[in-house]
Amino acid sequence: MNLVFDPKASGLSKVFKDYQEATLRYVWKEEGKGVTSRMVHTHVNERFDGGRSISRASIINFLNAMVDEGVLDFVEETGKGGYHRVYRAKLDEAGFKRALAESVFSSLLRDFPEETKIAFKEVFD
């Protein structure tokens, strides 16, 4: 995974902006139904209650980035105005968290193998 990890933040905020977390949670909530960028855009902007507006382009870019990361998948469907993507979760929340943890541990082990092993042992012993 190619995400920026902030150890000071909590929960999914460690790797996502608030609208990105809201986007993923919405996709996970809708499970197998699938969501369009329009649905996500509406949901996210209603969540922020008019305080600020997240552009549809930001939503689309994030959804496509999550496809590239293997977190989401999509199918193209035809509808009014042509084709549109319907996004579905490839990883559920637990699967995403597990993949994130594996990514962080692998990175640390690659760059600081001995120190990571010592720290891991101290934390879990």
C-alpha positions in Angstrom: 0.0 0.0 0.0 1.2 3.5 -0.8 -0.4 5.5 2.0 1.1 8.1 4.3 1.0 6.9 7.9 0.7 9.4 10.8 1.3 7.5 14.1 0.0 10.5 16.2 -3.5 10.3 14.6 -6.1 7.8 15.8 -8.1 5.2 13.9 -8.3 5.4 10.2 -7.2 9.1 10.4 -3.7 7.6 10.6 -3.8 7.2 6.8 -6.9 9.1 5.6 -8.4 12.6 5.5 -11.9 12.8 7.1 -13.7 12.8 3.8 -11.7 9.8 2.6 -12.6 7.9 5.8 -16.2 8.8 5.3 -16.0 7.6 1.7 -14.6 4.2 2.6 -17.0 3.7 5.5 -19.9 4.4 3.1 -18.6 1.9 0.6 -18.2 -0.7 3.4 -21.7 0.1 4.7 -23.3 -0.5 1.3 -21.5 -3.8 1.1 -22.4 -5.7 -2.1 -24.7 -3.1 -3.5 -22.0 -0.9 -4.9 -21.9 2.9 -5.0 -21.3 5.5 -7.7 -19.1 8.6 -7.2 -22.3 10.6 -7.3 -23.8 8.6 -4.3 -20.5 9.0 -2.4 -20.3 12.7 -3.2 -23.8 13.3 -1.9 -23.3 11.2 1.2 -20.0 12.8 2.2 -21.2 16.3 1.7 -24.3 15.6 3.7 -22.1 14.3 6.5 -20.2 17.5 6.6 -23.5 19.4 7.0 -22.8 22.3 4.7 -19.7 23.3 6.7 -17.5 22.6 3.7 -17.9 21.0 0.3 -15.7 18.2 -1.0 -15.5 18.2 -4.8 -16.7 15.3 -6.8 -13.3 15.1 -8.5 -11.6 14.6 -5.1 -14.1 11.7 -4.4 -13.4 10.2 -7.8 -9.7 10.5 -7.4 -9.8 8.8 -4.0 -12.1 6.0 -5.2 -9.7 5.3 -8.1 -6.7 5.4 -5.8 -8.3 2.8 -3.6 -8.9 0.7 -6.7 -5.2 1.0 -7.5 -4.4 0.0 -3.9 -6.6 -3.1 -4.1 -9.0 -1.9 -1.4 -11.9 -1.3 -3.9 -13.0 -2.8 -7.2 -15.4 -1.5 -9.8 -17.6 -2.5 -12.7 -18.6 -0.1 -15.5 -22.3 0.1 -16.1 -24.3 2.1 -18.7 -26.8 4.6 -17.7 -28.0 8.1 -18.4 -25.1 10.1 -19.9 -23.0 7.0 -20.7 -20.8 4.8 -18.6 -20.2 5.1 -14.9 -18.2 3.1 -12.4 -19.9 1.2 -9.6 -17.4 0.7 -6.8 -17.5 -2.2 -4.3 -15.2 -3.1 -1.4 -12.6 -5.7 -2.3 -11.3 -5.6 1.3 -13.7 -5.1 4.2 -12.7 -2.9 7.1 -11.0 -5.7 9.0 -9.2 -6.8 5.8 -8.1 -3.3 5.1 -6.7 -2.8 8.6 -4.9 -6.2 8.4 -3.4 -5.2 5.0 -2.3 -1.8 6.4 -0.7 -3.4 9.5 1.2 -5.9 7.2 2.3 -3.0 5.0 3.6 -1.0 7.9 5.4 -4.0 9.5 6.9 -5.1 6.2 8.2 -1.6 5.5 9.8 -1.3 9.0 11.3 -4.8 8.7 12.7 -4.0 5.3 14.4 -0.7 6.5 15.1 -1.5 10.2 15.0 -5.2 10.6 16.8 -5.7 13.9 15.3 -2.7 15.6 11.8 -3.7 14.5 12.2 -7.2 15.8 13.4 -5.9 19.1 10.6 -3.4 19.4 8.0 -6.0 18.4 9.3 -8.4 21.0 9.2 -5.7 23.7 5.6 -4.7 22.9 4.2 -8.2 22.8 6.2 -9.9 25.6 
